[in-house]
Amino acid sequence: MPLLAKRGFRGEIITTSASRELARLVMLDAAHLLEEDARHRARRGGHGGANGDTTASFYSTLDALNCLDNFGRTATYAQALDVTAGVKATFIDAGHILGSASIFLQLAEESHSTSVLFSGDLGNTGRVLLRSPATPPRADNVVMETTYGDRLHKSLGPSIDELFEAITETFKRGGNVIIPTFALERAQELLYFLKQGISTGRLAESTQVFLDSPMAISATEIFRRHPECFEPATAKLFQGSHDPFDLPGLHFTRESAESVALNSIRGGAIIMAGSGMCTGGRVRHHLQHNLDRDNSAIVFVGYAAAGTLARRIIDGAKQVRIFGEEIAVRARIYTINGFSAHADQAELLAWQSQTGAKRTFLVHGEQDSMTKFAAHLGDTHVEMPMQNQSFEL
């Protein structure tokens, strides 16, 4: 969106209340990182960014701030909005991250009318924090994601058990637990489970947890302001002043100096830091100091795309390069798949079948996943669009 604004977009941005807050946080954070990257390239003899000039970055903090001026109406789930003549939009709770929505468009042009439902990312059903995805409306055309179109998720209960076991075993060995964490929703969900573990005696009350991600810390504060997005039981905890994110040994580390200080902790700490795929952020520093220690553990609890540092570690790399240094992988590696915030194949198929769509466009998924998912679709014409391909509705 900041790039669109930079290139001249002046239209209205319509979103849910929670997404508006998260968008502000994410855009400003991304702009800051892009500017830092431009300055870093300049220092190493690249293009632009010298003397504080950030014009060489993809977009700047100023572009992100300008973009905020385009935010207009706030959408409410299940209430239709008139976007322009012949276009109505209804936001449907997608249950993926706070404020996420599928968008149902009702379109009319002269005597012709049709409808298009964009799934966006769909959430996993039965999660503890956010509500499950709402039942989608009937639509003529569906454009949907296929992130996990080729597999089923492990159930949540065993995944929580595996997390607690990984922590307990690592602490017995005298090491640290490093959890590469997505700042939005995954970090908050893990805090919830860690608190549960302490409350039920599965984890010691003295357990020290460091949330080393300024974005995740701010996102947690935003979560607290939007209990309307939560499952009723979780929303009730907030109303009763029982903050589900408040652990006795929780430390927020916003400042860089505080993050660096964590590297001196040799054992007994859970360090949650971004990014989830280890492509940037503070987690790379913690990997640099813990990957080569056989008493520590790296616990992956989210999707890792092909080519990312996280995926290389998960796939069994014996050593990886971090900040130009070759680091041996001696730590114990755990991959716990049951925490996924995405719908799995069965949930995606169930969601699509409820739409009754005559035509289904599959997007946003690796090719193999998309192809395997398409093979399970019946009673609909399946399209897997190529770049720049157009269709008449």
N, C-alpha and C positions, 0 to 999 in steps of 0.2 A: 504493500500500500504506500509506503513512503516513496518507492521508486515510481509508482503511478503518479503520485503528487508531484514529484520532481520533473516528470515528463509532461505535466500539464493537466492531469485529471482534476476537475473541480466539482465533480458530482457529489451526491449525498452518499454517505456510508451509513447503512442501517445494520444494527446488530443488537444482540441482547445486552442487558445491563452488565452481567458478569464478563462477557467477552469484551465489552468496551474497556473495562478496567484492565483486563489482562493484555489487551492489544496495546494499550499505552505503555505498560511495563515491558512487553516483549520488543516493541518497535524501538523504544529508546535504548534498551540494552543492546539490541542488534546493531543499531547505528553507532553506538559507542565502540563496540568490538570492531566494526568495519573501519572506523576512523583509526583505532589503534593499529589495525593491520596495515592500513595505508602508511602510517608513520613508520612502522617497522620495516616495510618494504623500502621506504625512502632511505632509511638509515643504512640499509644493506645495498644501496645503489640502484634500487628499482625506480619506478616512475611515481612522481607526485608525493605529496605528504610532507615534504620538507618544511621545516620551520613552522610546524603546526598546521600546514595547509592540508585540508582533508578532501579537496575536490576530486582526488583520484579514487576515493572510496565509492562503493556501489551507490550508497546514499548516505547522507549526513544526519546528525542530530537535528539540525535545522529543518531538513526535509521531513523527518519524523514529526517534529512539532507542527510544521505546516499541515501535515496530513491530519492531525487531530482536529483542525478547524473544519474538516469535511464531515466529521461525525454529526449525524442529524438525529432522526427519530430512533427511539429505543424500541426494539421488537419485544413483544410478549408472546410466549409460546401459545400456539393454537389460535392466535388472533390474526385474521387476514389484514394485510396492509395494501393500500392502493399505491403502487410504485409510480406508474404513469398510465396513460390511456391504454387500455387493453392488457395491462399487466397487474395481477394481484400476487402477492407473496405471503406465504404463511410459514412461520418458523416452527419446526417440530423438534422437540427435545431429542437429541442424538445420543445422550448419555455417555459421551466420550470424555471430554474434559469440561470443566466448569463453564457453563454458558453455551456449550456447543449445540449446533442445530443442523438438521436437515432442512432444506428449503424447497417448498412446494410452490411452483409457479403455475398460475392459471392464465393462459394466453389467448387473446382474441384479436383477429386481424380480418377486417371486413366481415365476410360471412363464415369464416373458418375459426374454430376454437380447438385448443388442445391443452394438455397439461404436461409439465415436466417436473419430476421430483429428483433433486440432487441429494444424495445420501450424506455427502461429507464423510468424515470418519465416524463410524458407528461404534458405540461402546459395547463392552462386554456386559451381559446381563447378570443380575444378582450380586453386584458389587456392594461394598459396605458404605461408601461415601455417597456417590452420585446415584440418582435414579437410573433405572434401566431405560434403554431407548423406548420412546413412545411408539405406539402402533402407527405405522405410516398410513397416509390416505391412499385411496385408489388413484392411479395415475396412468396416463397413456404411455408416457415415456419415463424411464428411470435411468439416471446416470449414477453409477455406484462404485464404491471402492472395493478392492479385492486383496487388501493387505495380507489377511490370513485366509484367503480363499482356498488354500490347499491343505489345511490342517485343523485339528481340533485342539483346544487348550486343555492342559492339565487342570483338574479341579482346584479351587482356591485353598481348601483345607490342608491337603498335603503340601501345597506350596508354602503356606505359613509355617507348617511343621519343619519343612526343609530349611527355611530361613532361620528359625530358632536354633536348629541343630548346627547349622553352619556357624552361627555366632558363638554358641556354647563350646563347640569343638575348637574353634580358633582361639578363644580366650584361654582354654585349657593349655594350648600350645604356647601361649604367651604372646600372640600376635594381634594385629589390628584387622578389622573387617572394613574393606573399602567397597562402597556401593556406588558405582556410577549411576547418577540419578537424573531423570528428566524433571525439570523444575516445576512443571505444571502437572499437578494431580498425582504423579507417581511418588514424589517426595512426601506429599501430604498423606497419601495412603499408607506409606511405610511408617510414618510417625504414628499413625493410628494403630497399626499392628504392633509396633514396638511398645506402645503404651499398654495395649492389651496383654502383651507378653509379660510385662512387669506386673500388671494388676493381677494376673492369674498365677504368678510365681514361676512362669517358664523362663523368665530372665530375671537377673538380680536387680533389685531396686537401685543399686549403686551404678548400674550400667551407664556409661558415658557416651552420649550421642552428639556428634557435631554435624550440624547442617551448614556445610561450607559452600553456600551458593547465595549470593545477594538476591538473585532473581527468585529462587525458591523461597527465601525468607519473606520477600515482599508478596509472593504469590500466596503463601500461607496466610498472611494478613488479609488478603483479598478473599480467600476462601471463607475466613471467619465472618466476612460481611455478607455472604450469600448463602445462608442456610436454606433458602427457598429451592436451591438446586439439589439438596441432599435427600437421601432416603429418610423417611419420617423418623426412624429410630435415632439416626445420627443428628438430625435437626433438633430433636428433643434434648440431646445432650447439651447443645449450645444454649438452649432456652433455660436449662437447669444449671447453668454456670459450670458444667463439667466439660471443659475444653478438651476434645478428643486428641488434640495435637500437643498437649502440654505434658511432657515427660519430666520426671524429677531431675534427671541428669542431662537435660537437653541444653545445648549451647548453640547460639546463633553466631556465626563468624562472618560478619559483613566485610571487615577491613582486610586488605591484602596481608598486612603484618600478622594479623590473627591467624590467617590461613597458613602462612609460612611457619608459624610457631607449632602448628600441628605436626610438622615433619619431625619434631623432636620426640613425639610420643612413640614409644617402641612397642607398646602392647596395651590391650584392654580397652581400645576405643573403636566405636563404629563411626566411620567418616563417610557421610553422604555428600557427594559433590557432583556438579555438572561438568561435562555433558554426558547424557546417558549412553551415547555411542563413542565417547572418548575422543571426539573430533576436535575439541577445544575445551576451554574452561579450566577450572582448578583441579579437576580430577586427575589430569595428566601429571601434575606435580606429585600427587599422592601415589599414583602408580609408579612414578620414578623412584620413590622412596620405599615402596612396599612390594613391588612385583618380584624382586629378586630375593625376598625373604621367605623361607619355606614354612615359617610359623604363621604367616599372614594369609589372608584369603581375599579374593576379589569376587564379589557376588553380583552377577548380572541379572537384572530383574525386568528387562525390557527388550524391545526389538533392536537388533543390530544389523544395519544394512551392509550389503556386500561392499568390501573395500575399506570399511572403517576400522579404526584401531581395535574397537571392542570386538568386531567380528573376527579379526585376526587372532586375538587372544582366545576367544571362544573356540575357534577352529583348531587350536592346539599349537600355535606358534611357540617355538622354543626360545626365541628372543625377538624383541620389537625395538624399534627406534623411537625414542621420545626426546624431544629437544636436542636432536643431533647425537644422542648417546645411545649405544646399543645396551639394552637392559635384558638380562636373562629372566625368563619366566619360571620362577621357582615356587611362587605362592600357589595355594590351592585355588582352583577356579571352579566356581559354582554357576550354573545357568539354571535359573528358576523361571519357568515359563508361565506359571499360573497367574501372575500378576498383570497380565496384559490388559491394557485399556481398550484394545480393539476387539470387535466381534470376531469369532472364529467362523469356520466354514458353515457349520450347522446354523449359527445365528444369522449369518449373512443370507443363507438360502431361505430361512424362515421369514426374514424381513422382506426380501424380494418377492416371495410368494404372496405376501399380504397386499402388495401393491397392485397385483393383477395387470402389470404392464404388458402392452403389446410388443414393446421394443425396449431392450435393456442394453445400455452402453456401459462397458466395463472399463474402468480407468483406475489409476493410482494403485498399482500393485506390480510386483515383479512378473515378468512375462510367464514364467512357469506357473506361478500361483494363479494368474488370470486365466490361463488356458485350462488348468485343471478345474477351476471354478465353473467356467463356461460349459464344461462337459456335463455338469450336474443340473443345468438349467433346462427346464422344459416349458412348453406353453408360452414362450416368448421368443422373439427374434433377437439374437445376440449380435451386438456390434463391438468390435475392439478397435476403436479409432486410431488411425495413424496421425502424426503431427500434421496440422493444417488441413486435415480432411474435413469436409463439411457435409451436412445432412439436412434434408428438408423434412420438417415435422408436419 
